[in-house]
Amino acid sequence: MRVRIRLFASLREAVGQSEFELDLAEKATPEDVWGRLAADHPDLARRRRSLTVAVNRRYAPFDQALAAGDEVVFVPPVSGG
């Protein structure tokens, strides 16, 4: 199945693109997506604990099953005032 991935801020900078598509196995999860990203960009692995994830514009757990056509967004911590 194919899903769309969107990245923001430091994640976008580390990967070098803000959005792309991935082909995944059926019943893949955002955790599986993150594993692929971390395998391709090892410096990302340490950031996992500080991220949240949204699937189709709703916050979701990392173990939620994805469906073809889903949009997965990894959200890094935000600071500011």
DSSP file (Angstrom, degrees, kcal/mol; ACC not computed):
  #  RESIDUE AA STRUCTURE BP1 BP2  ACC     N-H-->O    O-->H-N    N-H-->O    O-->H-N    TCO  KAPPA ALPHA  PHI   PSI    X-CA   Y-CA   Z-CA
    1    1 A M              0   0    0      0, 0.0    23,-3.6     0, 0.0     2,-0.4   0.000 360.0 360.0 360.0 154.4    0.0    0.0    0.0
    2    2 A R  E     +A   23   0A   0     21,-0.2    67,-3.1    19,-0.0     2,-0.3  -0.918 360.0 179.7-112.6 132.7    1.1    3.5   -0.6
    3    3 A V  E     -A   22   0A   0     19,-2.4    19,-2.4    -2,-0.4     2,-0.4  -0.909  26.2-121.7-127.2 157.5    1.0    6.3    2.0
    4    4 A R  E     -Ab  21  71A   0     66,-2.8    68,-3.2    -2,-0.3     2,-0.4  -0.844  23.7-158.0-100.3 134.2    1.9   10.0    2.0
    5    5 A I  E     -Ab  20  72A   0     15,-3.6    15,-1.9    -2,-0.4     2,-0.4  -0.928   6.2-169.5-114.1 134.9    4.5   11.2    4.5
    6    6 A R  E     -Ab  19  73A   0     66,-2.6    68,-1.6    -2,-0.4     2,-0.3  -0.982   3.0-170.3-124.7 139.0    4.8   14.8    5.6
    7    7 A L  E     - b   0  74A   0     11,-3.1     2,-0.3    -2,-0.4    68,-0.1  -0.944   2.7-163.3-127.9 148.1    7.7   16.2    7.7
    8    8 A F    >>  -     0   0    0     66,-0.6     3,-1.6    -2,-0.3     4,-0.9  -0.873  47.6 -19.5-128.4 160.6    8.1   19.6    9.3
    9    9 A A  H 3> S+     0   0    0     -2,-0.3     4,-2.0     1,-0.3     3,-0.2  -0.094 127.6   3.7  51.0-127.4   10.9   21.8   10.8
   10   10 A S  H 3> S+     0   0    0      1,-0.2     4,-2.2     2,-0.2    -1,-0.3   0.787 131.9  56.7 -64.5 -28.1   14.0   19.9   11.8
   11   11 A L  H <> S+     0   0    0     -3,-1.6     4,-2.1     2,-0.2     5,-0.3   0.926 107.2  48.5 -67.4 -43.8   12.7   16.6   10.5
   12   12 A R  H  X>S+     0   0    0     -4,-0.9     4,-2.5    -3,-0.2     5,-0.7   0.913 112.5  49.0 -60.5 -43.5   12.2   18.1    7.0
   13   13 A E  H  <5S+     0   0    0     -4,-2.0    -1,-0.2     1,-0.2    -2,-0.2   0.897 110.8  49.7 -64.3 -40.8   15.7   19.5    7.2
   14   14 A A  H  <5S+     0   0    0     -4,-2.2    -1,-0.2     1,-0.2    -2,-0.2   0.866 118.8  37.5 -67.1 -36.7   17.3   16.2    8.2
   15   15 A V  H  <5S-     0   0    0     -4,-2.1    -2,-0.2     2,-0.2    -1,-0.2   0.773 103.4-129.8 -87.4 -28.9   15.5   14.3    5.4
   16   16 A G  T  <5S+     0   0    0     -4,-2.5     2,-0.3    -5,-0.3    -3,-0.2   0.571  77.7  67.9  90.1   9.0   15.8   17.0    2.8
   17   17 A Q      < -     0   0    0     -5,-0.7    -2,-0.2    -6,-0.2    -1,-0.2  -0.986  65.0-144.6-156.1 153.6   12.2   17.0    1.7
   18   18 A S  S    S+     0   0    0     -2,-0.3   -11,-3.1     1,-0.3     2,-0.3   0.742  83.2  12.9 -93.8 -25.0    8.9   17.9    3.2
   19   19 A E  E     +A    6   0A   0    -13,-0.2     2,-0.3    -7,-0.1    -1,-0.3  -0.998  61.6 147.0-152.8 152.0    6.7   15.2    1.7
   20   20 A F  E     -A    5   0A   0    -15,-1.9   -15,-3.6    -2,-0.3     2,-0.3  -0.956  37.7-106.7-166.5 171.9    7.0   12.0   -0.2
   21   21 A E  E     -A    4   0A   0     -2,-0.3     2,-0.4   -17,-0.2   -17,-0.2  -0.869  24.6-163.3-114.6 150.0    5.2    8.7   -0.6
   22   22 A L  E     -A    3   0A   0    -19,-2.4   -19,-2.4    -2,-0.3     2,-0.5  -0.976  17.3-134.6-129.0 143.7    6.2    5.2    0.7
   23   23 A D  E     +A    2   0A   0     -2,-0.4     2,-0.3   -21,-0.2   -21,-0.2  -0.882  36.5 176.1 -94.4 127.3    5.1    1.8   -0.3
   24   24 A L        -     0   0    0    -23,-3.6     2,-0.1    -2,-0.5     3,-0.1  -0.842  33.5 -95.9-129.1 161.8    4.4   -0.3    2.8
   25   25 A A    >   -     0   0    0     -2,-0.3     3,-1.5     1,-0.1    -1,-0.0  -0.414  57.6 -84.1 -70.5 153.7    3.2   -3.7    3.7
   26   26 A E  T 3  S+     0   0    0      1,-0.3    -1,-0.1    -2,-0.1    41,-0.1  -0.291 116.9  22.3 -56.3 145.3   -0.5   -4.0    4.6
   27   27 A K  T 3  S+     0   0    0     39,-0.6    -1,-0.3     1,-0.2    40,-0.1   0.647  87.1 157.5  67.3  17.4   -1.3   -3.2    8.2
   28   28 A A    <   -     0   0    0     -3,-1.5    38,-3.0    38,-0.1    -1,-0.2  -0.282  27.4-147.3 -64.0 160.5    1.9   -1.1    8.6
   29   29 A T     >  -     0   0    0     36,-0.2     4,-1.9     1,-0.0     3,-0.4  -0.767  30.0-100.1-124.7 167.7    1.9    1.5   11.3
   30   30 A P  H  > S+     0   0    0      0, 0.0     4,-2.9     0, 0.0     5,-0.2   0.846 124.2  60.6 -57.1 -31.9    3.5    4.9   11.8
   31   31 A E  H  > S+     0   0    0     31,-2.1     4,-2.3     2,-0.2     5,-0.1   0.896 103.3  49.9 -62.1 -38.6    6.1    3.1   13.9
   32   32 A D  H  > S+     0   0    0     -3,-0.4     4,-1.9    30,-0.3    -1,-0.2   0.902 110.3  50.1 -64.8 -41.3    7.0    1.1   10.7
   33   33 A V  H  X S+     0   0    0     -4,-1.9     4,-2.3     1,-0.2    -2,-0.2   0.940 110.4  49.6 -61.2 -46.8    7.2    4.3    8.7
   34   34 A W  H  X S+     0   0    0     -4,-2.9     4,-3.0     1,-0.2     5,-0.2   0.902 106.9  55.7 -60.9 -40.3    9.5    5.9   11.4
   35   35 A G  H  X S+     0   0    0     -4,-2.3     4,-1.9     1,-0.2    -1,-0.2   0.893 108.0  48.5 -58.4 -40.5   11.7    2.8   11.3
   36   36 A R  H  X S+     0   0    0     -4,-1.9     4,-1.9     2,-0.2    -1,-0.2   0.918 112.6  48.1 -65.4 -43.5   12.1    3.2    7.5
   37   37 A L  H  X S+     0   0    0     -4,-2.3     4,-2.1     1,-0.2    -2,-0.2   0.930 112.5  48.1 -62.6 -45.1   13.0    6.9    8.0
   38   38 A A  H  < S+     0   0    0     -4,-3.0     7,-0.3     1,-0.2    -1,-0.2   0.838 109.4  53.6 -66.2 -33.2   15.5    6.1   10.8
   39   39 A A  H  < S+     0   0    0     -4,-1.9    -1,-0.2    -5,-0.2    -2,-0.2   0.893 115.5  39.8 -66.8 -38.7   17.1    3.4    8.7
   40   40 A D  H  < S+     0   0    0     -4,-1.9    -2,-0.2     1,-0.3    -1,-0.2   0.755 130.9  28.8 -79.9 -25.1   17.6    5.8    5.8
   41   41 A H  S >< S-     0   0    0     -4,-2.1     3,-2.7    -5,-0.2     4,-0.4  -0.698  70.6-175.1-136.6  79.3   18.6    8.7    8.1
   42   42 A P  G >  S+     0   0    0      0, 0.0     3,-1.1     0, 0.0     4,-0.4   0.736  78.3  68.7 -54.4 -28.0   20.2    7.3   11.3
   43   43 A D  G 3  S+     0   0    0      1,-0.2     3,-0.3     2,-0.1     4,-0.1   0.694  93.0  61.9 -66.0 -15.3   20.5   10.6   13.0
   44   44 A L  G X  S+     0   0    0     -3,-2.7     3,-2.3    -6,-0.2     4,-0.5   0.765  80.3  83.2 -77.6 -25.5   16.7   10.7   13.3
   45   45 A A  G X  S+     0   0    0     -3,-1.1     3,-1.3    -4,-0.4     4,-0.2   0.841  86.5  54.2 -51.5 -41.9   16.5    7.6   15.5
   46   46 A R  G 3  S+     0   0    0     -4,-0.4     3,-0.4    -3,-0.3    -1,-0.3   0.649  99.5  63.8 -69.8 -13.9   17.1    9.4   18.7
   47   47 A R  G X  S+     0   0    0     -3,-2.3     3,-1.6     1,-0.2     4,-0.4   0.603  74.1  93.4 -85.3 -11.4   14.3   11.9   18.0
   48   48 A R  G X  S+     0   0    0     -3,-1.3     3,-1.6    -4,-0.5    -1,-0.2   0.851  78.0  57.7 -52.7 -43.4   11.5    9.3   18.2
   49   49 A R  G 3  S+     0   0    0     -3,-0.4    -1,-0.3     1,-0.3    -2,-0.1   0.738 106.7  49.1 -64.8 -21.9   10.7    9.7   21.9
   50   50 A S  G <  S+     0   0    0     -3,-1.6    -1,-0.3    -4,-0.1     2,-0.2   0.423  95.6  95.5 -97.8   2.5    9.9   13.4   21.4
   51   51 A L    <   -     0   0    0     -3,-1.6     2,-0.3    -4,-0.4    23,-0.0  -0.553  51.9-160.8 -94.2 155.2    7.6   13.1   18.4
   52   52 A T  E     -C   75   0A   0     23,-1.9    23,-3.0    -2,-0.2     2,-0.4  -0.867  16.2-144.2-118.5 163.9    3.9   12.9   18.0
   53   53 A V  E     -CD  74  60A   0      7,-0.6     7,-2.6    -2,-0.3     2,-0.4  -0.972   8.4-162.0-131.3 144.8    2.2   11.5   14.9
   54   54 A A  E     -CD  73  59A   0     19,-2.5    19,-2.9    -2,-0.4     2,-0.5  -0.982   3.4-160.7-123.6 139.5   -1.0   12.4   13.1
   55   55 A V  E >  S-CD  72  58A   0      3,-2.8     3,-0.9    -2,-0.4    17,-0.2  -0.982  82.0 -11.6-119.1 120.0   -2.8   10.2   10.6
   56   56 A N  T 3  S-     0   0    0     15,-2.8    -1,-0.2    -2,-0.5    16,-0.1   0.904 132.0 -52.7  54.7  44.1   -5.2   12.0    8.2
   57   57 A R  T 3  S+     0   0    0     14,-0.3     2,-0.4     1,-0.2    -1,-0.2   0.647 118.4 103.9  69.6  19.7   -4.9   15.2   10.3
   58   58 A R  E <  S-D   55   0A   0     -3,-0.9    -3,-2.8     0, 0.0    -1,-0.2  -0.998  78.9-108.3-129.1 134.5   -5.8   13.5   13.7
   59   59 A Y  E     +D   54   0A   0     -2,-0.4    -5,-0.3    -5,-0.3    -7,-0.0  -0.313  47.9 178.7 -57.6 141.8   -3.3   12.7   16.4
   60   60 A A  E     -D   53   0A   0     -7,-2.6    -7,-0.6     4,-0.0     2,-0.1  -0.945  31.8 -98.5-144.0 159.2   -2.8    8.9   16.5
   61   61 A P    >   -     0   0    0      0, 0.0     3,-1.6     0, 0.0   -30,-0.1  -0.482  36.1-117.1 -75.6 154.9   -0.8    6.3   18.4
   62   62 A F  T 3  S+     0   0    0      1,-0.3   -31,-2.1    -2,-0.1   -30,-0.3   0.645 113.1  57.4 -67.5 -14.1    2.3    5.0   16.7
   63   63 A D  T 3  S+     0   0    0    -33,-0.2    -1,-0.3   -34,-0.1     2,-0.2   0.268  75.2 125.2-102.0  12.7    0.8    1.5   16.6
   64   64 A Q    <   -     0   0    0     -3,-1.6     2,-0.2     1,-0.1   -33,-0.2  -0.525  66.7-115.3 -70.9 133.8   -2.3    2.5   14.6
   65   65 A A        -     0   0    0     -2,-0.2   -36,-0.2   -36,-0.2     2,-0.2  -0.493  31.1-141.7 -68.7 136.3   -2.8    0.4   11.4
   66   66 A L        -     0   0    0    -38,-3.0   -39,-0.6    -2,-0.2     2,-0.3  -0.600   8.5-149.9 -96.4 159.8   -2.5    2.5    8.3
   67   67 A A    >   -     0   0    0     -2,-0.2     3,-2.1   -41,-0.1   -41,-0.0  -0.895  37.4 -78.5-124.7 157.8   -4.5    2.2    5.1
   68   68 A A  T 3  S+     0   0    0     -2,-0.3   -65,-0.2     1,-0.3    -1,-0.0  -0.275 118.0  23.2 -54.2 135.8   -3.7    2.9    1.5
   69   69 A G  T 3  S+     0   0    0    -67,-3.1    -1,-0.3     1,-0.3   -66,-0.2   0.350  87.8 143.6  88.4  -5.9   -3.8    6.6    0.8
   70   70 A D    <   -     0   0    0     -3,-2.1   -66,-2.8   -68,-0.2     2,-0.5  -0.266  46.2-134.3 -63.8 153.3   -3.3    7.7    4.4
   71   71 A E  E     -b    4   0A   0    -68,-0.2   -15,-2.8     2,-0.0     2,-0.5  -0.961  18.5-163.8-109.0 125.1   -1.3   10.8    5.2
   72   72 A V  E     -bC   5  55A   0    -68,-3.2   -66,-2.6    -2,-0.5     2,-0.5  -0.942   5.5-173.1-112.8 126.1    1.2   10.4    8.0
   73   73 A V  E     -bC   6  54A   0    -19,-2.9   -19,-2.5    -2,-0.5     2,-0.5  -0.978  12.4-153.3-122.6 124.1    2.7   13.5    9.7
   74   74 A F  E     -bC   7  53A   0    -68,-1.6   -66,-0.6    -2,-0.5   -21,-0.2  -0.858  14.2-157.3 -95.2 127.8    5.5   13.4   12.2
   75   75 A V  E     - C   0  52A   0    -23,-3.0   -23,-1.9    -2,-0.5     3,-0.1  -0.910   1.8-153.8-112.5 112.1    5.3   16.4   14.5
   76   76 A P        -     0   0    0      0, 0.0   -25,-0.1     0, 0.0   -28,-0.0  -0.339  40.4 -78.3 -75.8 164.5    8.5   17.5   16.3
   77   77 A P        -     0   0    0      0, 0.0     2,-0.4     0, 0.0   -26,-0.1  -0.316  48.4-146.3 -61.7 147.7    8.3   19.4   19.6
   78   78 A V        +     0   0    0     -3,-0.1     2,-0.3     2,-0.0    -3,-0.0  -0.936  18.2 178.8-119.1 138.3    7.5   23.0   19.2
   79   79 A S        +     0   0    0     -2,-0.4     2,-0.3     0, 0.0     0, 0.0  -0.912  26.2  95.0-131.9 164.2    8.8   25.8   21.4
   80   80 A G              0   0    0     -2,-0.3    -2,-0.0     1,-0.1     0, 0.0  -0.869 360.0 360.0 144.0-177.4    8.3   29.5   21.3
   81   81 A G              0   0    0     -2,-0.3    -1,-0.1     0, 0.0     0, 0.0   0.409 360.0 360.0-145.3 360.0    6.1   32.2   22.7
